[in-house]
Amino acid sequence: MVEAFALLLLGHAAADFVFQSDSVVARKARSGTRASALIEHGAILLLCHGVALAPIASLEAALAVAAVVLVHIVLDWAKSVADERWPRPLLFFLLDQALHILTIAAAALYLAGSEQTLLWALPPESVHWLAVLALYVSAWILVWRGGEFFMSILLAACKLDTSQADGGTGDLNLGRLIGVLERLLVVTMVLEHAWAGIGLLVAAKSVARFKELDDRRFSEYYLVGTLGSLLVALAVGLSIRELLGQ
């Protein structure tokens, strides 16, 4: 089951956070363009899940992909409609992703009974490392792009001035890049059990921004941004470790 879940998760991460453009996200939020955006997103989902599940070349895999894509589109439609009527972007984003993961888990459970596939014909060691690779790549994508989206919603919900991301230099991209690198490093350290490295990373970041912390606006941004990034990276990293039985 873990192997199938790993491949499905990789397909989901790629489709939702790598190949889904900002244009599609914006069009899904508008009733007039929602249908075309959902169709486009569905095609991307079908392609990503199809490629990810290529090692499980079977009728069951095809049915699982079709079901996952269909449920995903229905959930995205429901999220868009709900967010339009009752604006709760952070709540609906987290709920939407949780339901997508549950759908993937159900599909993986269904595929657990499929034995006559290319994947199960491989040596057990190869199957294990394929699953590990898929989970690691998924983790990096989720904390990179998914974490970026989560942080933008969180900061907006807290009504914080995002121009403080760089300590007042006006380069917002620099603050975003620091956040992305921080999440990537933390999730990798969690996966590799390097807990001391996380403490050193946070300490080094705090020392580098020590003078700016006297500014109340910046300190608020810094705390929310750092804690939010750590939350995302720790949640993803610990979940992946749990799947790997570590």
Helices and strands as residue ranges (DSSP letters): H 2-17, H 22-28, H 34-52, H 59-85, H 89-111, H 118-121, H 124-141, I 142-146, H 147-157, G 162-166, H 172-191, H 195-208, G 211-214, H 216-244
